[in-house]
């Protein structure tokens, strides 16, 4: 108990670092893709496999991280997680080696972020979850925006290899702080569900690969459909398996919690739009508008600034409007902002490009914080590991879906005789419309859902002050 109490002060900072590293790893390639493609003699669009291989690996192995943390302790697994992959990525000389190295890096990412958040769930009461996650997720929002910026700077002034080497000093710092501050939470040992892991993990990979194959058009449509259908079948088989298994990889009863189910579905649907922006925008600025990599990366910085500023207001917004109204309204607004990128052109003023990205960053920050906290609002301590794993899987899978779907849409519009800029404009319009429709998911929330997350904060703070 003494160890855990001592660790509390530094735990949110460790989790924030983990969120930042994972988000940075997932997106730092976006601006650097054209430069890496030239170096490896590949098409820029073919390079999306280097992005998806990472996010798929993270999504597939996240449930394993929950089991490992429960069995061996959160601190031990976290320290192992931050040491994997980055150096191998920097040493890769072919696309195949880069993809393989990104998979190894994804193994670390799968353990790092979920284990840090699981430690938070077990260390803090639900009434304090909103301010804690609000702080912790800020670097996670900045990472996808700072990633393209750093990628652009490094491929311009150094080489693309440095976008991976930057992780090494951050990882060393994370190990030092984890040894000092992270509690080593464990739970009673349970048998690992190997059959469930294989069915669930392979189903995620097949679904995402099926979507990617539609976008790449490197195989026939019926084969891509078969891969996608196979993934769905395996997912259904896992559901049947989980109903019978005494200790399933992810227990199904947690989905009876309505706020959790709505939050998970909402994450998948809404992140299709937000997940496409860090991928499509740098590509459009470079391939369509002719900007350099560093300019394209810098153009994403206003979104990071907007994300940070919105953190100071999100709690008050949720108190005023509640989770239901906030999520419905902000999701529609985000869809409209994504569609507005279709109005941008190579000769447009820089201010006309910067302002929408800044506003989008504020909206995304509010949406992500609200989605994450309402998803975990009513999860019990017994279901904390499963709920955290499902949320983390959903977030990673939706990023992969966002990249794969937007790439598929872009490929579709490339079949029409028009300019490259027109293809990007049509893609942004399509993804924006999908985002607007995803707001319907949050209509399933009740007006009072999540009220205890904001109403009890002041009471909890007063109680802690009296106990000091």
C-alpha positions in Angstrom: 0.0 0.0 0.0 2.9 2.4 0.8 4.5 1.7 -2.6 1.2 2.3 -4.4 0.6 5.6 -2.5 4.1 6.8 -3.3 3.6 6.0 -6.9 0.4 7.9 -7.3 2.0 11.3 -7.9 4.1 10.2 -10.9 1.7 7.7 -12.4 -0.3 10.1 -14.6 2.9 11.5 -16.0 4.1 7.9 -16.9 0.8 7.2 -18.6 0.9 10.5 -20.5 4.4 9.6 -21.8 3.1 6.2 -22.9 0.1 7.8 -24.7 2.5 10.2 -26.4 5.0 7.5 -27.5 2.3 5.3 -28.9 0.6 8.1 -30.8 3.9 9.3 -32.1 4.9 5.8 -33.3 1.5 5.4 -35.1 1.7 8.7 -37.0 5.3 9.9 -37.4 5.5 8.1 -40.8 2.7 10.1 -42.3 4.7 13.1 -43.5 7.8 11.0 -44.2 6.0 8.5 -46.4 7.0 10.2 -49.8 10.7 10.4 -48.7 10.8 6.8 -47.4 9.0 5.7 -50.6 11.8 7.3 -52.7 14.5 5.7 -50.5 12.9 2.3 -50.8 11.8 2.7 -54.4 8.1 2.3 -53.7 4.9 4.3 -54.3 3.9 6.6 -51.5 0.4 5.0 -51.3 2.0 1.6 -51.1 3.7 2.7 -48.0 0.5 2.6 -46.0 1.4 -1.0 -45.1 4.1 0.5 -42.8 1.4 2.4 -40.9 -1.2 -0.3 -40.8 1.2 -3.1 -39.8 1.9 -1.2 -36.6 -1.7 -0.4 -35.7 -2.8 -3.9 -36.5 -0.2 -5.4 -34.3 -1.1 -3.1 -31.5 -4.8 -4.0 -31.9 -4.2 -7.7 -32.0 -1.9 -7.9 -29.0 -3.6 -5.4 -26.6 -5.8 -8.1 -25.0 -2.6 -10.1 -24.3 -1.1 -7.1 -22.5 -4.1 -7.1 -20.1 -3.5 -10.7 -19.2 0.3 -10.2 -18.9 -0.2 -7.2 -16.6 -2.7 -9.0 -14.4 -0.3 -12.0 -14.1 3.2 -10.4 -13.9 2.5 -6.8 -12.7 1.9 -3.5 -14.5 5.4 -2.1 -13.8 7.3 -5.1 -15.2 5.2 -5.3 -18.4 5.4 -1.6 -19.0 9.2 -1.5 -18.7 9.5 -4.4 -21.3 7.1 -2.6 -23.6 9.1 0.7 -24.0 12.2 -1.2 -25.2 11.0 -2.8 -28.4 11.3 -2.0 -32.1 12.5 1.5 -32.8 16.1 0.7 -33.6 15.2 -2.1 -36.0 12.9 0.3 -37.9 15.7 2.8 -38.3 18.0 0.0 -39.7 15.5 -1.2 -42.2 16.6 -1.1 -45.9 13.5 -2.5 -47.6 9.8 -2.1 -47.2 9.5 -5.7 -46.1 12.0 -5.2 -43.3 10.4 -1.9 -42.3 7.0 -3.6 -42.0 8.5 -6.4 -40.0 10.2 -4.0 -37.7 7.0 -2.0 -37.3 5.3 -5.2 -36.2 7.9 -5.7 -33.5 7.5 -2.0 -32.5 3.8 -2.7 -32.4 4.3 -5.4 -29.8 5.8 -2.8 -27.5 3.0 -0.3 -28.3 0.4 -3.0 -27.5 1.7 -3.4 -24.0 2.8 0.2 -23.2 -0.4 2.3 -23.5 -3.0 -0.2 -22.2 -0.9 -1.2 -19.2 -0.4 2.5 -18.2 -4.2 3.2 -18.5 -5.0 0.0 -16.6 -2.8 1.2 -13.7 -4.7 4.4 -13.7 -8.1 2.6 -13.6 -6.9 0.6 -10.6 -5.3 3.5 -8.8 -8.0 6.2 -9.1 -11.8 6.1 -8.2 -14.2 6.7 -11.1 -15.2 10.1 -9.8 -11.6 11.3 -10.5 -11.3 9.5 -13.9 -12.3 12.6 -16.0 -9.5 15.0 -14.8 -6.9 12.2 -14.8 -7.7 11.0 -18.3 -8.1 14.6 -19.4 -4.5 15.2 -18.4 -3.1 11.8 -19.6 -4.7 11.9 -23.1 -3.4 15.4 -23.9 -0.1 14.0 -25.2 -2.1 11.3 -27.0 -3.9 14.0 -29.0 -0.7 15.9 -29.6 1.2 12.9 -30.8 -0.8 12.3 -34.0 -0.2 16.0 -34.9 3.3 16.3 -33.7 4.3 13.1 -35.5 3.8 14.5 -39.0 5.6 17.7 -38.0 8.6 15.9 -36.6 8.6 13.5 -39.6 8.7 16.5 -42.0 11.5 18.2 -40.1 13.7 15.1 -39.9 13.4 14.0 -43.5 14.2 17.5 -44.6 17.2 18.2 -42.4 18.3 14.7 -41.4 17.1 11.3 -42.8 13.9 9.4 -42.3 15.8 7.0 -40.0 15.8 9.6 -37.2 12.0 9.4 -36.9 12.5 6.1 -35.1 15.7 6.9 -33.3 14.0 9.8 -31.4 12.1 7.2 -29.4 15.2 5.7 -27.7 15.9 8.6 -25.2 12.2 8.9 -24.5 12.0 5.2 -23.8 15.0 5.3 -21.4 13.4 8.1 -19.5 10.1 6.1 -19.3 12.0 3.1 -17.8 13.6 5.3 -15.1 10.3 6.9 -14.1 8.4 3.6 -14.2 10.8 1.9 -11.9 10.4 4.8 -9.4 6.7 5.7 -9.7 4.6 3.0 -11.3 2.7 0.6 -8.9 3.1 -3.1 -9.7 -0.6 -4.0 -9.7 -1.5 -7.7 -10.1 -4.7 -9.8 -9.9 -5.3 -13.5 -9.2 -3.8 -15.6 -11.9 -6.1 -16.9 -14.6 -5.4 -19.3 -17.5 -4.6 -17.7 -20.8 -7.3 -18.1 -23.5 -5.0 -19.1 -26.4 -7.8 -20.3 -28.7 -9.7 -17.1 -28.0 -6.7 -15.0 -28.7 -6.0 -16.6 -32.0 -9.6 -16.2 -33.2 -10.0 -12.7 -32.0 -6.6 -11.5 -33.1 -6.6 -13.1 -36.5 -10.2 -11.8 -37.1 -9.0 -8.2 -36.5 -6.1 -8.7 -38.9 -8.2 -10.2 -41.6 -10.9 -7.5 -41.4 -8.3 -4.7 -41.7 -6.3 -6.5 -44.4 -9.6 -7.0 -46.4 -10.3 -3.3 -46.3 -6.7 -2.5 -47.3 -6.9 -4.9 -50.2 -9.9 -3.1 -51.5 -7.9 0.1 -51.4 -4.7 -1.2 -52.9 -6.5 -3.1 -55.7 -3.6 -5.6 -55.9 -5.9 -8.6 -55.8 -9.4 -9.2 -57.3 -12.4 -7.9 -55.5 -13.8 -11.3 -54.7 -10.5 -12.3 -52.9 -10.6 -9.1 -50.9 -14.2 -9.8 -50.0 -13.3 -13.3 -49.0 -10.6 -12.1 -46.6 -13.0 -9.5 -45.1 -15.8 -12.1 -44.7 -13.3 -14.6 -43.1 -12.4 -12.0 -40.5 -16.1 -11.4 -39.7 -16.7 -15.2 -39.4 -13.7 -15.6 -37.0 -15.1 -12.7 -34.9 -18.4 -14.5 -34.6 -16.7 -17.7 -33.7 -14.9 -15.9 -30.9 -18.2 -14.6 -29.5 -19.5 -18.2 -29.4 -16.2 -19.3 -27.8 -16.3 -16.6 -25.2 -19.8 -17.6 -24.1 -18.6 -21.1 -23.2 -15.1 -20.4 -21.9 -14.7 -20.0 -18.1 -11.9 -17.4 -18.5 -12.3 -15.8 -22.0 -9.7 -13.4 -23.4 -12.4 -10.6 -23.3 -15.5 -11.3 -21.3 -18.8 -10.6 -23.1 -20.8 -9.5 -20.0 -19.0 -6.1 -20.1 -21.0 -5.3 -23.2 -24.2 -5.3 -21.2 -23.0 -2.0 -19.7 -24.8 0.4 -22.1 -22.4 3.3 -21.8 -19.5 1.0 -22.5 -21.1 -0.5 -25.6 -22.2 2.9 -27.0 -18.7 4.3 -26.3 -17.0 1.4 -28.2 -19.3 1.6 -31.2 -19.0 5.4 -31.2 -15.2 5.2 -31.1 -15.1 2.9 -34.2 -17.6 4.9 -36.2 -16.4 8.4 -35.4 -12.6 7.7 -35.7 -13.0 6.7 -39.3 -13.1 10.4 -40.0 -10.7 11.8 -37.5 -8.2 9.0 -38.2 -8.0 9.9 -41.9 -6.9 13.5 -41.3 -3.3 12.9 -40.2 -2.9 10.5 -43.2 -4.6 12.4 -45.9 -3.7 16.0 -45.1 0.2 15.6 -45.4 -0.3 13.6 -48.6 -2.6 16.2 -50.1 -0.2 19.0 -49.2 2.8 17.2 -50.7 1.4 15.1 -53.6 -1.5 17.4 -54.5 -0.3 20.9 -53.6 3.4 20.4 -54.1 4.5 21.5 -50.6 7.7 20.2 -49.0 7.6 17.6 -46.2 8.5 20.2 -43.5 5.8 22.6 -44.6 3.3 19.8 -44.7 4.3 18.8 -41.2 4.2 22.3 -39.8 0.7 22.7 -41.3 -0.5 20.1 -38.8 0.8 21.9 -35.8 -2.3 24.2 -35.3 -4.3 21.0 -34.6 -2.0 20.2 -31.7 -2.3 23.7 -30.3 -6.1 23.5 -30.6 -6.1 20.1 -28.8 -4.1 21.5 -25.9 -6.3 24.6 -25.5 -9.5 22.6 -25.5 -8.4 20.5 -22.5 -9.0 23.5 -20.2 -12.6 23.7 -21.3 -13.8 20.2 -21.9 -14.9 19.5 -18.3 -17.0 22.6 -18.2 -18.5 21.8 -21.6 -19.5 18.4 -20.3 -21.1 20.0 -17.2 -23.1 22.4 -19.3 -24.4 20.1 -22.0 -23.8 16.5 -20.7 -22.1 13.7 -22.6 -25.0 13.0 -25.0 -25.4 16.5 -26.4 -21.7 17.1 -26.4 -20.8 14.0 -28.3 -23.6 14.3 -30.9 -22.9 18.0 -31.5 -19.1 17.8 -31.6 -19.1 14.7 -33.9 -21.4 16.5 -36.5 -19.2 19.6 -36.3 -16.0 17.5 -36.9 -17.6 15.9 -40.0 -18.4 19.4 -41.3 -14.8 20.5 -40.7 -13.4 17.5 -42.5 -15.7 18.3 -45.5 -14.4 21.9 -45.5 -10.9 20.6 -46.5 -12.4 20.0 -49.9 -12.4 23.8 -50.3 -8.7 24.1 -50.0 -6.6 24.7 -53.1 -2.8 25.1 -53.8 -3.1 28.8 -54.2 -5.2 29.4 -51.1 -4.0 31.6 -48.3 -2.1 29.8 -45.5 -4.5 31.3 -42.9 -7.4 29.6 -44.7 -5.7 26.3 -44.1 -4.4 26.9 -40.6 -7.7 28.1 -39.0 -9.8 25.0 -39.9 -7.0 22.7 -38.6 -6.8 24.7 -35.3 -10.6 24.5 -34.8 -10.6 20.8 -35.7 -7.9 20.2 -33.0 -10.2 21.7 -30.4 -13.1 19.6 -31.5 -11.2 16.4 -31.6 -9.8 17.0 -28.2 -13.3 17.4 -26.7 -14.6 14.4 -28.6 -11.8 12.0 -27.6 -11.9 13.0 -23.9 -15.7 12.6 -23.8 -15.7 9.3 -25.7 -13.0 7.7 -23.5 -14.4 8.7 -20.2 -18.0 7.7 -21.0 -16.8 4.3 -22.2 -15.1 3.6 -18.9 -17.6 5.4 -16.7 -19.5 2.4 -15.5 -16.9 -0.3 -15.8 -16.4 -2.2 -12.5 -13.0 -3.0 -11.0 -13.5 -6.6 -11.9 -14.1 -5.7 -15.6 -11.4 -3.0 -15.6 -8.8 -5.1 -17.5 -11.3 -6.4 -20.1 -12.9 -3.0 -20.6 -9.6 -1.2 -20.9 -8.4 -3.8 -23.4 -11.5 -3.5 -25.6 -11.2 0.3 -25.6 -7.6 0.2 -26.5 -8.2 -2.4 -29.3 -11.0 -0.2 -30.6 -8.9 2.9 -30.7 -6.1 1.2 -32.6 -8.3 -0.7 -34.9 -10.2 2.5 -35.8 -7.0 4.3 -36.7 -6.2 1.4 -39.0 -9.7 1.5 -40.4 -9.4 5.3 -40.9 -6.2 4.9 -42.9 -7.4 1.9 -44.9 -10.8 3.3 -45.7 -9.6 6.7 -46.7 -6.9 5.1 -48.9 -9.5 2.9 -50.5 -11.8 5.9 -51.1 -8.8 7.8 -52.6 -8.0 4.9 -54.9 -11.6 4.8 -56.0 -11.7 8.4 -57.0 -8.4 8.0 -58.8 -10.2 5.9 -61.3 -12.0 9.0 -62.5 -10.5 11.4 -65.0 -9.7 14.4 -62.9 -6.8 16.1 -61.1 -5.0 14.7 -58.1 -6.3 17.6 -56.0 -9.9 16.7 -57.0 -9.3 13.2 -55.9 -8.3 14.4 -52.4 -11.2 16.8 -52.3 -13.7 14.1 -53.0 -12.1 11.8 -50.4 -12.4 14.5 -47.7 -16.0 15.1 -48.6 -16.7 11.3 -48.3 -15.0 10.9 -45.0 -16.7 14.0 -43.6 -20.1 12.6 -44.5 -19.2 9.4 -42.8 -18.2 11.3 -39.6 -21.6 13.2 -39.6 -23.5 10.0 -39.8 -21.5 8.5 -37.0 -23.0 11.0 -34.6 -26.2 8.9 -34.6 -24.4 6.4 -32.4 -24.2 8.8 -29.5 -28.0 9.4 -29.7 -28.2 6.1 -27.8 -26.8 7.7 -24.7 -29.3 9.0 -22.1 -29.2 12.6 -21.0 -27.9 11.6 -17.5 -25.2 9.3 -18.6 -21.8 10.3 -17.2 -23.2 12.9 -14.9 -21.4 11.3 -11.9 -18.0 11.9 -13.7 -18.3 15.6 -13.5 -20.7 16.0 -10.5 -18.6 14.2 -8.0 -15.3 15.8 -8.8 -15.7 18.8 -6.5 -16.9 16.5 -3.7 -13.9 14.2 -4.1 -11.5 17.1 -4.1 -13.1 18.5 -0.9 -12.9 15.1 0.8 -9.2 14.7 -0.1 -8.5 18.2 1.2 -10.1 17.4 4.6 -8.2 14.1 4.9 -4.8 15.9 4.5 
